[in-house]
Every structure is written in structure tokens, then in C-alpha cells.
Amino acid sequence: MAISGNPKKIAQDVRDGFVIVAPPMLKTYTAQDMKTILTNLAMVTREVRGEVIPLEDVMALKRRNMQLSRLTQAEMIIRSHCKKRRIPI
């Protein structure tokens, strides 16, 4: 099944916590779709890491770390799903 919508928007929704990546959700995607999602997750991760946040702003640092955590977790779930199903990415 093709990705419905913009893949970068999906990655941004993962970053913000609106979309949770889980193996049952990934069953409908092809190898190319998952590769596209991984690429967009990496792009959004670079954007988040590129933001300059002053060290005094604790809440902004906490928000940034949570976003990075969500993106990293989604990438690990996709990679482990592909490895388990022997899907080349």
C-alpha cells in the first residue's frame, strides 16, 4: 500500500507524538515505503538537532529530547520490523 499523504508530514507527526509507529501499522507498507519513511525520519531528526536552544530554557530542552527520543524509537522499530521480516531497506 502506498503512503497516504506526505512522508515528511508523517515524520513530523511522529516527532510531535501524533503518530505512534508500531509493527501492525508497518504491515501495510512496502519496502520502498519504509525506506522513504526512514529517509524522512532522518531529515526531521537533523532539523531537530539543528535547533539552537539556550541551556537556561529547560522546558525547550526537555521538548527537544522527547522529540529526538520519539524519532529514534520509530527508526529502531522500523529497522527491527524489516530485519525480522527480512525486508531489504
Summary of the structure (lengths in Angstrom):
residues: 89
radius of gyration: 13.9
end to end distance: 16.2
largest distance: 45.5
contacts: 225
relative contact order: 0.18
helix: 70%
strand: 0%
